[in-house]
Amino acid sequence: MPNSKKVQAKDSYGSDSIQVLEGLEPVRKRPGMYIGSTGLEGLHHMVKEVADNGIDEALAGHATEISVTLLADNGVRVSDNGRGIPVEKHDKTKKSALETIMTVLHAGGKFDSSGYKVSSGLHGVGVSVVNALSRKLVAEVHRDGKVYRQEYAKGDPKTKVEEVGETDRTGTIITFWPDTTIMHDEPFDYAVVLDYLRHQAYLTKSVKTTLLDERTGLRDSFYFEGGIQSYVRHLNRGRDVAGNKVFYVEKMADDVSVEVALQYNDSINETVKAFANNVFNSAGGTHLVGFRAALTRVINDYARSSGLLKEKDDNLTGDDVREGLTAVILVKIADPQFEGQTKNKLGNPEVRGAVERTVNEYLAYFFNENPGIGQAIVSKAILSARARKAARAAREQVLRKGALEGASMPDKLADCSSRVPEESEIFIVEGDSAGGSARTGRDPRIQAILPLRGKVLNVERARLDKMLANKEITTLIKAMGVGIDEQFDLDGLRYHKIIIMTDADVDGSHIATLLMTFFFRYMLPVIEGGYLYLSKAPTHAFKVGKKTHYIYSDDEYTPKLEELIALRRKNAKKKQGGGEPTDASAQENDEPATEETQEDQPPANDNTLEKQAGVSVTRFKGLGEMDAEQLWETTMDPEARILVKVTIEDAEKADAVFNKLMGEQVDLRKNFIQTHAKFVKDLDI
């Protein structure tokens, strides 16, 4: 019989096994639970958490300015001109209110309506989490004519709250330096912080936000009296819009502050941004549901009453009335119920009714006062309905023919043998010639090849019915395995690396842009999931003996030649001194260096870098000029290739760029080309 004492000692599980994390220890132990990640996303989340306190002061009517400074030593200073954090002793903690807020989770003025009626920081963990994840944080409070200061390290106070001077202003200044033992040691991205402050200025009327970068001297400020009306105009910039007026309403309904602004443009895409207490709700929520219900009802009612929609006609659907819509919805409530710390979805049921009633009443009034705009919107929705029916018929016809589903894959597809998506990858290749080389040179177990002929359809200008009539597009849809439109299902994705492989020239870039437009508009979750990549094809090959060196941009041309010249001279000196030559071609190919590389010095009178380096140069104008071996070792070999992941850090910017480059307005493209032409080198026409 086993020794019971030994078993108990080995398997003991008692109260002493339970680890209790006190204070801010949970944050340092599991930072991802509080700020999402320890990388760049988490670093920028720290900035937002601190700046949100200033925004809350502005929402409460006590602040008019919020500024962020990116310091030269990768610290951040955030200041506002609000009331200043209280510094008197807290009754419960017996510490200063400032120290309590900075060191205790779920402490702050956002749980009691006497502090903030409206707040974006529902959970009350913001600034204390930033304190926990900072190697150093300094809080400076201007309040009641005096300046107070306290310093912290990794969440622990290092000084008492000290009175350090007098002041004629109010507000709070928080300066922090992330703890690089937890957070990644990466520089803050000016553009990310800039976008955040721009959005906050749009969402908070008459509040000025400023960003200063001490590293570069860059400085930007934002101030919008129009609030979300200005935001809608910004989102529609560069598009043809239905009328010059933006619909706007602001109203209190059942203790919910409702603001809605909308305007239609000539595109077929919908852009709706929903916010609660200035927090962007990427997954929508009850405010978005209420808005959509009211929009569909009001447009149908107006279409009937104006005679544009006959009695025999079906009602317009939500999809019909949202085509070309740009809208911003902003609600402010005392007790927002978000789903999770990331606050991506609003759950308050009372908000739906408040938004729905407000939009019902005021949008109907707007259409009656602006019949030209109302009729233009209805006419667009009716065209959308007709296109929807045509697209449905086209889709059903395509499905009946089995073009998008079934066991068989497209004839063009050279599939891989693996059926494990996590290890499988597909190369979307420009042209049959490059496709043939790629098919020969690939690893057939995990690499699939799909050659596409010519430039694919520009889906920025095409509806679904036209898209499904395009053979190249349907081939692409079927190869992905996720379906399209209503049938889209990311779980069906057959490859977790989708690699766009095009020529390193203007045409290749155009084809890559067309493909990215397709994924952006119709398979956005593929990009958001991190599955889409661009391959970098070499532009030149430098051959020295039997060794070939590749470069991937014209900017590398001269530096690479200079590197090879230096290597050649080093070999010559070693040979003169009796040492072994170090030329890569001699070493790696296990053979003597060529006659050229054995010269004592490159000829002094050679007037080209190529001659001095002793190389023969091949310029690749396309992937089709490369044989299977070259294509494998430069572009397809997982150990050697260069891939660029396609990401969407700012969907608004991506949408604007795609509209500019791929949309209908020629002037936008012309201005873009004229502005950026000076940066183009060696244009191959």
Order of alpha helices (4+ residues) and beta strands (2+ residues): alpha-alpha-alpha-alpha-beta-beta-alpha-alpha-beta-beta-beta-beta-beta-alpha-beta-beta-alpha-beta-beta-beta-beta-alpha-alpha-beta-alpha-alpha-beta-alpha-beta-alpha-alpha-beta-alpha-alpha-beta-beta-beta-alpha-alpha-alpha-beta-alpha-beta-alpha-alpha
